[in-house]
Amino acid sequence: MLRTFFIYVAMALGPVAMAAPPLITWGHLRFKRTALLTRGVVIELEYRSPAPDITRQVQKIRFQVPDGREFVLEEEGGKMAVGDVVDVLYDPADPRRAMLPFEKRWLVTGCVLMMGLGAFVTWLVFFVWQPLSQ
C-alpha cells in the first residue's frame, strides 16, 4: 500500500520536474526582457536560519528608480558586503518586483539538471518500480 503511494507520488513528480524548469526559465527571461537596469547599494546583511544547522545570508539592497522613489530588494545568497554597488533589474510598472541580474548559463544548467532528474524519476517509475509491483 505504502509502496503504491510512493509510485503515484513519483509518477506525479517526474513530469512536474521536467515541466517546471522551462516554465520558470521562460518567466525569468520574460521579466528580463521588460525590466530596466539600475544600480543599488547593499545596505544590510541579515543571517537567517531556516533550520538549526543552516544559515543563509540575505542582502538588503536599496535602489532608486528615475522618478526618485527608493525600494529595498532582499536577495538570498551571494557573497556581498555592506556598501557594495550592484546591478538591479526592476519592473518599471511595479518597481517592487526586482531581482539581481542572473547568468543564463546557470539558469540553463539548472534547468537541464532538473529536467534530467525528472526524466530519470519518470523512467524509474514506469520501467523499474511499476513492473516490480505487479
N, C-alpha and C positions, 0 to 999 in steps of 0.2 A: 504494500500500500504506500509506504513512505517512498520507496524506490520509484513507483509510478508518478508520485507527486513531483519528485526531482526531475524526472524525464520531461514532464509537462512544463516545468519551470525553465529547464534548459531549452526546450523547444521554442519557448517564447523569447528567451534572452538572446539566443543566437541570431535570429533575424533582426531583432532590435539593435544588437551590437553592430550589425552590418549596415543598417539603415541610418542610425543616428549620426555617425561622423560626417557623411556628405551633407546632411541637413544642417548640422552645426557649422560646418565649413561655409556652406552657402550663406548662412545668416551673417557670419563674420565678414565674409568678402563683400556682401551687400552693404553692411554697415560701413566698411572701409571705403567703399565707392562713393558714398554720400557724405561721409564725415569730413570735418575740417580739422586741420592740424594747428595746434598752438603749443606753447611751452608752459610747463608747470614747474613748481618747486616742491620738493619733499619737505613737508613742514613737521611731520611727526612719524615716529616708528612705534608701532604697537605690537606686542607679542601676545598671541592668543594660543590657548591650549585646548584644542577640541577633544583631546584625550590626555590622560596623565603622562604618557611618555612622548607626546608630540607637541612641539611648539612651532607656530608659524608666524612669520614676520608679515605685518600688514603696514604698507606705506600709505600715509595720507598725503595726497598731492594737491596743492592749491593751483588752480589755473584760472585765467581770466579770458572772457570772450570779448570780441570787439566792442560791444556796447557798454563795457565796463563792469558787468556783473562777474562776481567771483564764485567759483564752485570748488568743492573738495571731492576728489576721487579717492576711494580706498581700493588699493590694489594689493593682492596677496602674492607673496613670493618675491623673488628677485633679491639682489644684493645692492641696496641703495642706502645712502646715508642722508641725514637731515641736511638740507641745503643743496642737494643735488638738483640740477636742472634737467628735466626730461621732456620728451615729446609726448603730447596727449592728443588723442583723436576724440572729437566730440560731435554729437548730432546737433547741427545748427537749429533744428526745430525744437529740440529739448536737450540743452547742454548738460543736464543731469545724467544723461546717457553718455558716458565717456569710458574710454579704455586706453591703455598704453598700446602703441603700435606692436604688432606681433610679426614674427617671422613666418612667412608662408611655408618654409621648409619644415619647421617644427609642426605646424598645423597639418601639413600633408603627411609627415611621418607618423604623427599620432593617429590620423585617420586610417592610414594603411595598416598600422598595428591593430587598431580596434576592429577594423573590418576583417582582418586575418583571424583575430581571436573569435569573432562572431562566426566566421565560416568554419573554423575548427570545431567550435561547440556544436554547431548545426550538424556537421559531418559526424561528430561523435554520437550525437543523439540518434540520428536516423540510420547510421550504418553500424554502430557498435552497441550502444545500450539497448535500443529498441529490439533488435533481433535476439539479444540475450534474455529479454524479459518475456519473450513469447514461449 
